[in-house]
Amino acid sequence: MIELKALCEELGYQEVTTYLQSENVVFKTSTKSKPRQLAKDIAIRIKATFDYDVSVLVISENDIHRVHKNNPFINKENSDTSGCYVTFLFNPSPKELAEILSLPPKETGRFHSCDNEAYVHCPDGYGKTKVNNQFFEKRLKTSATTKNWNTIKALLDLVSKDE
């Protein structure tokens, strides 16, 4: 994580902070580049520095706030966040594909998909669910990354610390 933080600082990002050993980095930038371009820049630098081909996803501060606010599995009646995850899709899924995703037989996990993410609730735990990264990647033909709700809250805290 030290090397990843340094890499982001070398790219000119400010206030670079990493979260645990989770490969999550929070930073500010004065560039007007879109998140896709920032992700591409970071992936290119990781390849050049470490010789790793990795998929990189940049999520804006506004998106973290939106994701935190809109989880359909957490509300006034149900504030239990255990079993809650968010799967971020690297490429937005076409509406018709998102609508045809069906749960595997006997699956207790549920999901609610949006354009760029899927909110996942796994009452039996993420390790036992079939509604995981592979479920979305295979069916939607895109890369994905899943974060548990504690990570979402921690990232929200990190991006909100200056507000």
Secondary structure, DSSP 8 states (H G I E B T S, - for coil): -HHHHHHHHHTT-EEEEEETTTTEEEEE------HHHHHHHHHHHHHHHH----------HHHHHHHHHT-TT-SSS----TTEEEEEESS---HHHHHH----TT---EEEE-SSEEEEE-TT-TTT-S-SHHHHHHHHTS-EEEEEHHHHHHHHHHHHTT-
